[in-house]
Amino acid sequence: MKKEEMKNEKRKCLSHFALCAFLFSLIVFAGCAGTPKTATIELYGNPSVGDSYSCTISPEGVVRQVSSKYRGTGILFLAGTGGKSIWTFKAIAEGEAEIVVYNHFRGGTPRRVVTYKALVDNKKKLTLTELQRHGDGRPGSGRPTTADLPRWINDRISDAPEDALIGIGKAKLDTLRQSRAAATSGARESISRQLISMVHAAIPDYAPSEEGVPMEFISFMEHITAALSADKLAGFRILDEDTDDNGAFWVVVMLSKADAIHIIEQAVAAAKLAVPAMSSFNALDRIDAAFEKIYDQQVQVVE
């Protein structure tokens, strides 16, 4: 009788052990199943007008693209209405990688559209974070912007001429009129700062490096900076303006390259009259290089 009871107890222990092992395996499986090893990004575009995307992943071995599909958003998915490309990425190994998306618009030179950071943890959970949006990749302004700008602002920047200067202002005051005026002023200031930056970028080779910087040169630069800061920016135009969900007013303005050069020429000419010792100064032959540097910089928001 005792032997039989011992056998029964043994069977119970084995049953309990098997049940615990089964429950543990379910918990582990559920935990693994709940870890997102893939993530998706959505790219809005229109293949019928020439949008075509590709991406680079650096370094390799952390994530890889496993699928892509296009989904039209127009009525009955009619051609020409546009839509979105949905790309899926899969975690490969723990680490970080950068994903840069390009648009080969109408078979032309690839242009950056957006940059993502891919983060894979030790459980192969994949997280994609947008770092920077560069525009829609079509011919137009390729100026990089911050990812937290309202989408319509990025669209306006992308639609602007490629060689234009872009200014963005933002304000939230007591009234809509006050907010609009302050935001417009901020956008103008953004353009002025870029003009000043370009002149300073074009000048260093002219500044003496061994004997120090003469007072005439310092005065000359001060006159140029003051003139550009005070300039009303004739030729600038508002690309768009609107309020966001938080009630802040945004203004996006543009100044063409031709108008920008004209303004710089006027400021330099006035500075030469004020400081005759710098009458032989000429940096306009270097201004194109200064423009290129500005194009690679983020469009800053002045609040």
C-alpha positions as CSV (number, residue, x, y, z in Angstrom):
1,M,0.0,0.0,0.0
2,K,2.8,2.4,0.8
3,K,4.5,1.5,-2.4
4,E,1.4,2.4,-4.3
5,E,1.0,5.7,-2.5
6,M,4.7,6.5,-3.3
7,K,4.1,5.8,-7.0
8,N,1.0,8.1,-7.0
9,E,3.0,10.9,-5.3
10,K,5.8,10.4,-7.9
11,R,3.2,10.6,-10.7
12,K,1.8,13.8,-9.2
13,C,5.2,15.4,-9.0
14,L,6.0,14.5,-12.6
15,S,2.7,15.9,-13.7
16,H,3.2,19.1,-11.8
17,F,6.7,19.4,-13.3
18,A,5.5,18.8,-16.8
19,L,2.7,21.4,-16.3
20,C,5.2,24.0,-15.0
21,A,7.5,23.3,-17.9
22,F,4.6,23.7,-20.3
23,L,3.5,27.0,-18.7
24,F,7.0,28.3,-18.7
25,S,7.4,27.5,-22.4
26,L,4.2,29.4,-23.1
27,I,5.4,32.4,-21.2
28,V,8.7,32.4,-23.1
29,F,6.9,32.0,-26.4
30,A,4.5,34.8,-25.6
31,G,7.3,37.1,-24.7
32,C,9.2,36.3,-27.9
33,A,6.1,36.6,-30.0
34,G,5.4,40.1,-28.4
35,T,8.8,41.5,-29.3
36,P,8.5,43.4,-32.6
37,K,11.4,42.2,-34.7
38,T,10.2,44.2,-37.7
39,A,9.2,47.8,-38.2
40,T,7.8,49.8,-41.1
41,I,8.2,53.3,-42.6
42,E,5.8,55.1,-44.9
43,L,6.9,57.2,-47.9
44,Y,4.3,59.4,-49.5
45,G,4.8,59.9,-53.2
46,N,3.4,59.4,-56.7
47,P,5.0,56.9,-59.0
48,S,2.9,58.2,-61.9
49,V,4.9,61.5,-61.8
50,G,8.3,59.9,-61.4
51,D,8.8,59.1,-57.7
52,S,11.0,56.0,-57.2
53,Y,12.7,55.2,-53.9
54,S,15.8,53.3,-52.6
55,C,17.7,53.3,-49.4
56,T,21.1,52.7,-47.9
57,I,21.8,51.0,-44.5
58,S,25.0,51.7,-42.6
59,P,26.5,49.7,-41.1
60,E,25.2,46.5,-42.6
61,G,24.2,43.5,-40.4
62,V,22.0,45.3,-37.9
63,V,18.8,45.5,-40.0
64,R,17.7,44.7,-43.5
65,Q,14.8,45.6,-45.7
66,V,12.5,42.6,-46.2
67,S,9.6,44.0,-48.2
68,S,8.0,47.0,-49.9
69,K,4.6,47.7,-51.3
70,Y,2.7,50.6,-52.8
71,R,-0.8,51.6,-51.7
72,G,-2.7,54.2,-53.6
73,T,-4.9,56.6,-51.6
74,G,-7.0,58.0,-54.4
75,I,-10.6,57.2,-55.2
76,L,-10.7,53.6,-56.4
77,F,-6.9,53.7,-56.5
78,L,-7.1,55.6,-59.8
79,A,-3.7,56.2,-61.5
80,G,-2.1,59.6,-60.8
81,T,-3.7,60.2,-57.4
82,G,-0.6,59.3,-55.4
83,G,-0.3,57.2,-52.3
84,K,2.4,55.7,-50.0
85,S,5.2,53.1,-50.2
86,I,5.3,50.9,-47.1
87,W,8.7,49.5,-46.4
88,T,9.3,46.8,-43.8
89,F,12.7,46.3,-42.0
90,K,13.8,43.3,-39.9
91,A,16.1,43.2,-37.0
92,I,19.3,41.0,-37.6
93,A,21.6,41.7,-34.7
94,E,21.8,44.0,-31.7
95,G,23.2,47.5,-32.5
96,E,22.4,50.8,-34.3
97,A,22.3,51.7,-37.9
98,E,21.3,54.6,-40.1
99,I,18.8,54.3,-42.9
100,V,18.9,56.9,-45.6
101,V,16.0,57.0,-48.1
102,Y,16.5,58.5,-51.6
103,N,14.2,59.5,-54.4
104,H,15.3,58.8,-58.0
105,F,12.8,61.2,-59.4
106,R,12.2,60.5,-63.1
107,G,15.5,58.6,-63.2
108,G,17.5,61.6,-62.1
109,T,20.2,62.0,-59.5
110,P,19.2,60.3,-56.2
111,R,18.2,62.9,-53.6
112,R,17.9,62.3,-49.9
113,V,14.3,62.2,-48.6
114,V,14.6,61.2,-45.0
115,T,17.1,59.7,-42.5
116,Y,16.1,57.1,-39.8
117,K,18.0,55.6,-36.9
118,A,17.4,51.9,-36.4
119,L,17.9,50.6,-32.9
120,V,18.0,46.8,-32.1
121,D,18.2,45.7,-28.5
122,N,19.4,42.4,-27.1
123,K,16.0,40.9,-27.6
124,K,16.0,41.9,-31.3
125,K,13.3,44.5,-30.7
126,L,13.6,47.0,-33.6
127,T,12.8,50.7,-33.2
128,L,12.9,53.2,-36.1
129,T,13.2,56.9,-35.3
130,E,13.1,59.7,-37.9
131,L,16.1,61.9,-37.5
132,Q,15.9,64.3,-40.3
133,R,13.7,65.1,-43.3
134,H,15.4,66.5,-46.4
135,G,12.3,67.1,-48.6
136,D,10.5,65.0,-51.1
137,G,13.5,64.3,-53.2
138,R,12.2,66.1,-56.3
139,P,14.1,68.9,-58.1
140,G,13.6,71.9,-55.8
141,S,15.1,72.9,-52.5
142,G,17.1,70.0,-51.0
143,R,17.6,71.9,-47.8
144,P,17.6,69.6,-44.7
145,T,15.1,70.4,-42.0
146,T,14.3,69.1,-38.5
147,A,12.0,66.2,-38.2
148,D,9.5,68.0,-35.9
149,L,8.4,70.6,-38.5
150,P,4.8,70.5,-39.7
151,R,4.6,68.4,-42.8
152,W,3.2,71.3,-44.9
153,I,6.4,73.3,-44.2
154,N,8.6,70.5,-45.6
155,D,6.4,70.4,-48.6
156,R,6.8,74.1,-49.3
157,I,10.6,73.9,-48.9
158,S,10.7,71.0,-51.3
159,D,8.7,73.0,-53.9
160,A,11.0,76.1,-53.7
161,P,13.7,76.6,-56.3
162,E,16.8,74.6,-55.5
163,D,19.1,77.7,-55.2
164,A,16.7,79.8,-53.0
165,L,17.3,80.8,-49.4
166,I,14.5,79.6,-47.1
167,G,13.5,81.3,-43.8
168,I,11.1,80.0,-41.2
169,G,9.5,82.0,-38.4
170,K,7.2,80.8,-35.5
171,A,5.3,82.8,-32.9
172,K,2.5,82.5,-30.4
173,L,1.3,85.8,-29.0
174,D,-2.0,87.2,-27.7
175,T,-3.6,87.7,-31.1
176,L,-3.3,86.1,-34.5
177,R,-2.2,89.5,-36.0
178,Q,0.6,89.8,-33.5
179,S,1.7,86.2,-34.0
180,R,1.7,86.6,-37.8
181,A,3.8,89.8,-37.6
182,A,6.3,88.2,-35.2
183,A,6.6,85.0,-37.2
184,T,7.1,86.9,-40.5
185,S,9.8,89.0,-38.7
186,G,11.5,85.8,-37.5
187,A,11.5,84.3,-41.0
188,R,13.1,87.5,-42.4
189,E,15.7,87.3,-39.6
190,S,16.4,83.7,-40.6
191,I,17.2,84.9,-44.2
192,S,19.4,87.7,-42.9
193,R,21.4,85.3,-40.7
194,Q,22.1,83.2,-43.8
195,L,23.2,86.2,-45.8
196,I,25.6,87.2,-43.0
197,S,26.9,83.7,-42.7
198,M,27.6,83.5,-46.5
199,V,29.6,86.8,-46.5
200,H,31.6,85.6,-43.5
201,A,32.3,82.3,-45.2
202,A,33.5,84.1,-48.4
203,I,35.9,86.4,-46.5
204,P,38.5,84.4,-44.4
205,D,41.1,84.3,-47.1
206,Y,41.2,88.1,-47.2
207,A,41.9,88.5,-43.5
208,P,45.5,88.8,-42.6
209,S,46.7,85.8,-40.5
210,E,50.2,86.8,-39.5
211,E,49.9,90.5,-38.5
212,G,46.4,90.2,-37.0
213,V,43.2,91.7,-38.3
214,P,43.4,95.5,-38.9
215,M,40.7,97.8,-37.5
216,E,39.7,98.7,-41.1
217,F,38.8,95.1,-41.8
218,I,36.8,94.8,-38.5
219,S,34.9,98.0,-39.3
220,F,34.3,96.8,-42.8
221,M,32.7,93.6,-41.6
222,E,30.6,95.5,-39.0
223,H,29.2,97.7,-41.7
224,I,28.3,94.7,-43.9
225,T,26.7,92.9,-41.0
226,A,24.7,95.9,-39.9
227,A,23.5,96.5,-43.5
228,L,22.3,93.0,-44.0
229,S,20.6,92.9,-40.6
230,A,18.7,96.1,-41.4
231,D,17.9,95.2,-45.0
232,K,14.2,94.8,-45.8
233,L,15.0,91.9,-48.1
234,A,13.5,93.3,-51.3
235,G,12.3,90.4,-53.4
236,F,11.5,88.0,-50.6
237,R,8.1,86.3,-50.7
238,I,6.0,84.3,-48.4
239,L,5.6,80.7,-49.5
240,D,3.0,79.8,-47.0
241,E,1.7,80.5,-43.5
242,D,-0.6,78.7,-41.1
243,T,-1.2,77.8,-37.4
244,D,-0.4,74.5,-35.9
245,D,-2.5,72.4,-33.5
246,N,-1.0,74.2,-30.5
247,G,-2.0,77.7,-31.8
248,A,1.5,78.8,-32.9
249,F,1.7,80.7,-36.2
250,W,4.3,79.6,-38.8
251,V,5.6,81.6,-41.8
252,V,7.8,80.2,-44.6
253,V,9.6,82.7,-46.8
254,M,11.9,82.5,-49.8
255,L,14.6,84.7,-51.3
256,S,16.0,83.9,-54.7
257,K,19.7,83.5,-55.3
258,A,19.7,86.5,-57.7
259,D,18.0,88.7,-55.1
260,A,20.4,87.5,-52.3
261,I,23.5,88.3,-54.4
262,H,22.0,91.8,-55.2
263,I,21.5,92.5,-51.5
264,I,25.0,91.3,-50.6
265,E,26.5,93.5,-53.4
266,Q,24.7,96.6,-52.1
267,A,25.9,95.9,-48.5
268,V,29.5,95.4,-49.7
269,A,29.4,98.6,-51.8
270,A,28.0,100.6,-48.8
271,A,30.7,99.2,-46.6
272,K,33.5,100.2,-49.1
273,L,32.2,103.8,-49.1
274,A,32.3,103.8,-45.3
275,V,35.8,102.1,-45.1
276,P,37.8,103.3,-48.2
277,A,40.8,101.2,-47.2
278,M,38.7,98.1,-48.2
279,S,37.8,99.4,-51.6
280,S,39.7,96.7,-53.4
281,F,37.9,93.9,-51.5
282,N,36.0,91.5,-53.7
283,A,34.6,88.2,-52.4
284,L,31.7,87.8,-54.8
285,D,33.7,85.4,-56.8
286,R,33.6,83.1,-53.8
287,I,29.9,83.6,-53.0
288,D,28.8,80.5,-55.0
289,A,30.9,78.3,-52.6
290,A,29.3,80.1,-49.7
291,F,25.8,79.3,-51.1
292,E,26.7,75.6,-51.4
293,K,27.6,75.6,-47.7
294,I,24.3,77.2,-46.8
295,Y,22.4,74.6,-48.8
296,D,24.0,71.8,-46.7
297,Q,22.8,73.4,-43.4
298,Q,19.5,72.8,-41.7
299,V,16.8,75.5,-42.2
300,Q,16.6,77.0,-38.8
301,V,13.4,78.2,-37.2
302,V,13.5,81.7,-35.6
303,E,11.0,82.1,-32.8
